[in-house]
């Protein structure tokens, strides 16, 4: 799985270990033989997240200094938080900008 993250340059991950849901609703896969120990699941998840973080950091480094359109979202203090079209989150000084406005900004 970590190889796929690197090969396809996946820059946004959400991962969690499989759980058979012993309380409430069950998952059929939870009844299969050969379940892995939780420590192995956690080790694999940690490895995957580490690779994802490395890929993300390289992606951000490659975009540093590039001017991109940023969709401004919420106000945080004296700044506006926004995202580029390639999902880089930025803080832009709030110079009277409004939510939903798109501004060109250097990453």
Rosetta blueprint (number, residue, H / E / L):
1 X L
2 X H
3 X H
4 X H
5 X H
6 X H
7 X H
8 X L
9 X L
10 X L
11 X L
12 X L
13 X L
14 X L
15 X L
16 X L
17 X L
18 X L
19 X L
20 X L
21 X L
22 X L
23 X L
24 X L
25 X L
26 X L
27 X L
28 X H
29 X H
30 X H
31 X H
32 X L
33 X L
34 X L
35 X L
36 X L
37 X L
38 X H
39 X H
40 X H
41 X H
42 X H
43 X H
44 X H
45 X H
46 X H
47 X H
48 X H
49 X H
50 X H
51 X H
52 X H
53 X H
54 X H
55 X H
56 X H
57 X H
58 X H
59 X H
60 X H
61 X H
62 X H
63 X H
64 X L
65 X L
66 X L
67 X E
68 X E
69 X E
70 X E
71 X E
72 X E
73 X E
74 X E
75 X E
76 X E
77 X L
78 X L
79 X E
80 X E
81 X E
82 X E
83 X E
84 X E
85 X L
86 X L
87 X L
88 X L
89 X E
90 X E
91 X E
92 X E
93 X E
94 X L
95 X L
96 X L
97 X L
98 X L
99 X L
100 X L
101 X L
102 X E
103 X E
104 X E
105 X E
106 X E
107 X L
